[in-house]
């Protein structure tokens, strides 16, 4: 595939043909600790809407979905807060699916990453109905491929990829109307560096394509993204699920599970710019921002900066190759 683009112009042109819709999902029911429920407002305070409008986009902020509170209970049968997580994900599924049906580009503002179940289930339903291929970029420090048998905590924000691939409770695995919602071969996991040993074996068994930090260290972000983007075409819907703990905690401290050794600012920018260059991102999650652990909204401001890059902002101004 060619990587000779000029600052993501194709991505911006694609997005300008449709409204960008912001959907807040303020919940931390899938996590071990509190705080990610404040993520949507932190992104708004950091100027997300204004930044996208500044890119020439039409932006609709739908406000926040209204789901159940966090009951803060112990796991039952291996799942913490399954009923509440299911309700939140159903709300997210309906909102993402509805936005896509209305010709909009939805951005889900999380919230903990359990919400990826509802978000990607809604996207998968939309793609299946239209006969489109789906590619999912899972930008994260964690594989999130636990099950209740493997999870040491029962926290469902460590299980969304497994649920999407059909491993988990039926109310989550069948949300898209099809089980599994996605096939493991549709996923590219990037930035992974913290995986539980039993989870690691399960990832290998299911054949997920994982570009972990060792791969990025050895080959660089450019080659990593070239490999991850390989095979995308005009009939592919690209969904990006961006967990903010993907980033190195030195630049992004405002997350619950800080794992050292993540992508640097420039590596993250290159990742986002190369996604933008394809012009095929059609839906986005921004997850696990925890303002309670941040420093003067530093992490939210960085997240907004990187989201701008997904929509064509480039720090390097150059012309396309002829």
Secondary structure, 3 states (H helix, E strand, C coil): CCCCCCCCHHHHHHHHCCCEEEEEECCCCCCCCCCHHHHHHHHHHCCHHHHHHHCCCCEEEEEECCCCCCCCCCCECCECCHHHHHHHHHHHHHHHHHHHHCCCEEEEEECCHHHHHHHHHHHHHHHHHHCCEEEEEEECCECCCCCCCCCCCCCHHHCHHHHHCCCCCHHHHCCCCCCCCCCHHHEEEEEECECCHHHHHHHHHHCCEEEEHHHHHHHHHHHHHHHHHCCCCCCEEEEEEEEHHHECCCCCCCECCCCCCCECHHHHHHHHHHHHHHCCEEEEEEECECHHHCCCCHHHHHHHHHHHHHCCCCCCCCCCCC
